[in-house]
């Protein structure tokens, strides 16, 4: 009886942000969650914020790229925005008084830059590209950028990079079906682990809040949860702890793990799905799909991102040129 009375989880749409004139590839919340940066095929980054109950576009970052802006990321201090573009460059924008100003262009990749991510220290930035390489850049106190390492190992297009939440460890995922972990040793970076389990392109990866688990999604329509396990030599390696399949009908393009331990996915089947953990400490890892939002967009869902301070808010971007904001009610 009590089970029947439980309210089913809901994803309630609270805003639709209209303005982009081409598909929207990416959404990124500012560290305090006051602004949402969005980017896509129209080569413009829009910054959205709330005025009263309404979401409005407060600023544009434009004329820095010739082609699609694939990904945007905020520095941990919220003063910088990094943009990765298909024109093979990345741009850095700095907040000056009320506006953002383009202060640097990072060049070096041979073709499309697919991913960009700031480390939690704010001094390291990683980029990845269709040229199969991952670059690590260092920002000095004058906001000058220097490439400190070029990482080769992936054999195909690198789709995304993301940093471990509290260590100097970088994760990358690729069209070569693998995920790689990169660490620094004696002034150079090396590949410390290769995670294989997907049977096709790995599109996105996301660490859990502790950094001890990682989730990935891909073209094989599966979600894999990886767990850090200590081996006999005292080294940590990543093991497949749980594979979720049979939910999405098409490629899963995007995934994000919230601070409240909830996973959201978005797919080429136009839906968003929410997964919650059912395992307890010491048990085998298990997650179940608790909610499916069909037709979350009128076309592919390219990005889902949880709000950094309100774990109930979720932003999404789609091929329908729209950005949606949802409230998760569990």
Secondary structure by P-SEA (a helix, b strand, c coil): ccccccccccccccccccccccccccccccccccbbbbbccccbbbbbbbcccccccccccccccccccccccccccccbbbbbccccbbbbbbbccccccccccccccccccccccccccccbbbbbccccbbbbbbbccccbbbbcccccccccccccccccccccbbbbbccccbbbbbbbccccccccccccccccccccccccccccbbbbbccccbbbbbbbbbccccbbbbcccccccccccccccccccccccbbbbbccccbbbbbbbcccccccbbbbbcccccccccccccccccccccccbbbbbccccbbbbbbbcc
